[in-house]
Amino acid sequence: MKVVILCGGKGERMGPISSTTPKPLIQIGEKPVLWHIMKTFESHGFKDFILCLGYKGDKIREHFSKNYDHWNIEFVDTGLESKKSERLAMVKDLIKDDNFMLSYGDDLSDVDIEKVVETHKKMGRMVTLTAVKLTSPFGLVDIQEDSSVTGFKEKPVIDKWINGGYMVLNRKIFDHLHEGELEDDVFKKLVEMGEICAHKHPGRWKSMSTLKDNTELNNMWNNQQAYWKKWDD
């Protein structure tokens, strides 16, 4: 099963560093975040990757062409301003199997990817996404009706599920990508059709969206707290 990774965005929330370095190449430890994601897939037996390139894609192609010949990597230039659904549509001819993996280029997790695949096969839907619970970036305040503060909760886990990526898709998805943006339009249409299910992952997940996220992830890596690391050095 091939793994498609969307890594064409501009990463503008990363600040000035994104003007010279595409977000997938921004490092955690001494390796790009994209390497960490691909190593996670490799630790579960997936070694065939399709990288959907866009912003500064030549740098991603150059880096991974030189250093990682133990992976089978196909690079596809999917345009600078393309939507996620458009990027995905451009790799249709490279997908030969009924199912394939889809991941974003900035999410790290300790999810058991093989169990996501099992859920996908069991449920038989067009899309299986990994659902995770988000940790609040802020502390919460408990306030009573009379405005009394009765307690504080320091960055609690929010009791709602979000799409954490690490998806398994059936190739039938290609018949629906023309309907608009992937999450806002295509997925909403598939929900109406009853074609999306979720693998609930109770473990750890974090998206590297900002420089603050990158600092936190580097601290985890440097302090041997990288929960996503499932491989030997």
C-alpha positions, 0 to 999 in steps of 0.5 A: 500500500502506497503512502501519499504525503501532502507537502506542498503548502507554504507553511506561512505560520512558521514565520520567516524560516518558511521563506527559505525552507519548506515546512517539511524540511524544517528539522526536529533533532537533525532530521526534517519533520517529513523524515520523522513521518516517513520513519513512522510509516516505515516502522509499520512496514510502509516504504513506498511513498508519493510526495505531493510537492508544491512550495519549494518542492525542488528542495524536498526532491533534492534532499530526499533523492540524495539521502534515502535510497532505501525508500521507494519515493515518487516525487510529483510537482502538484503546483504552487497554489493547488488545493489538497484535493487537486494535489491528490487528483494529480497522483491518481495514475500512480495508485494501482491498489484499491487502497492507499494511505494519505498523510499531511506533512506536519503531523506526528503521532504514536498511532498504530497505523496497522490498526488504522488499516484494520479499521478501514478493512473492517468498516469498508468505507471510502475514507478512514481517518485517525481521530485524536483528541487535542490538548488545549494550548491554554489553561482553562478556568472554572467559573460559577454562575455568580462569577466565582472562580473555582479552579484551573485546569492546566492545558487539559485534553479537550473532550472532542475528536479532530482529524489527525490525518494518517488516513486510509482511502479507497481509490473511489475517492478520485471520483469525488475530488472535483467537488472542491477542497478535500476537508471542506467539500469532499469529506462533507459530501462523503459524510452525507453518503456514509462513506467516512469512518474513524479510527479513534486513537487515544494516544499522542498527536501533535501538528507542527504548525508554528515555530512554537510547535517546532520548539516543543517537538525539538525539546521532546526529541532532545529529552528522549520524549519523542513519543512518535519514535518507534524505530531503533537508531 
